[in-house]
Amino acid sequence: MTSVKDKMIKRAVQEYGKIFPCGELEKLNECFTQTKEAMLFWFNTEDNSTHLLKESIITSPEESFA
């Protein structure tokens, strides 16, 4: 999943410029939530607004039961 996370961080920087971890988190790679269908990336921008990017992910049937 690291490549998906890297892709999402790059996309956020391209769209919003400088980005920061949300809340008390210290690193951007801590700002992800994974569901069966999607990877969610939460981050703040310089104006202290929180944003969310969503990337669909495909999991194999074996991963769904893990």
C-alpha positions as CSV (number, residue, x, y, z in Angstrom):
1,M,0.0,0.0,0.0
2,T,3.0,2.3,0.3
3,S,2.8,3.3,-3.4
4,V,-0.8,4.2,-3.0
5,K,0.0,6.4,0.0
6,D,3.0,8.0,-1.8
7,K,0.7,8.7,-4.8
8,M,-1.9,10.3,-2.6
9,I,0.6,12.5,-0.8
10,K,2.0,13.7,-4.1
11,R,-1.5,14.4,-5.4
12,A,-2.3,16.5,-2.2
13,V,0.9,18.5,-2.6
14,Q,0.1,19.2,-6.3
15,E,-3.4,20.3,-5.5
16,Y,-2.9,22.2,-2.2
17,G,0.7,23.1,-2.0
18,K,2.2,22.8,1.5
19,I,0.4,20.1,3.6
20,F,0.7,19.0,7.2
21,P,-0.5,16.1,9.3
22,C,-3.8,16.4,11.0
23,G,-4.3,17.0,14.7
24,E,-1.5,15.8,16.9
25,L,-0.1,13.4,14.3
26,E,3.6,14.1,13.4
27,K,4.0,12.3,10.1
28,L,1.9,12.4,6.9
29,N,2.1,8.6,6.7
30,E,0.1,8.4,9.9
31,C,-2.8,10.2,8.3
32,F,-4.3,7.3,6.4
33,T,-7.4,5.2,7.0
34,Q,-8.0,2.0,5.0
35,T,-11.3,0.4,4.3
36,K,-12.0,-2.6,2.1
37,E,-12.8,-0.4,-0.8
38,A,-10.6,2.8,-0.4
39,M,-7.6,4.5,1.1
40,L,-8.4,7.8,2.8
41,F,-5.8,10.5,3.4
42,W,-6.5,13.2,5.9
43,F,-4.3,16.3,6.0
44,N,-4.2,20.0,6.8
45,T,-3.2,23.0,4.7
46,E,-1.5,26.2,5.7
47,D,-4.8,27.8,6.5
48,N,-5.4,25.1,9.0
49,S,-8.2,23.5,7.0
50,T,-8.6,19.7,7.0
51,H,-8.9,18.0,3.6
52,L,-9.6,14.4,2.6
53,L,-8.5,12.5,-0.5
54,K,-10.0,9.1,-1.4
55,E,-8.4,6.5,-3.6
56,S,-10.2,3.3,-4.6
57,I,-8.3,0.1,-3.9
58,I,-8.9,-3.4,-5.0
59,T,-8.3,-6.2,-2.5
60,S,-8.1,-9.8,-3.3
61,P,-10.7,-12.1,-1.7
62,E,-8.1,-13.5,0.6
63,E,-7.3,-10.0,1.9
64,S,-11.0,-9.3,2.6
65,F,-11.1,-12.1,5.1
66,A,-7.8,-11.3,6.9
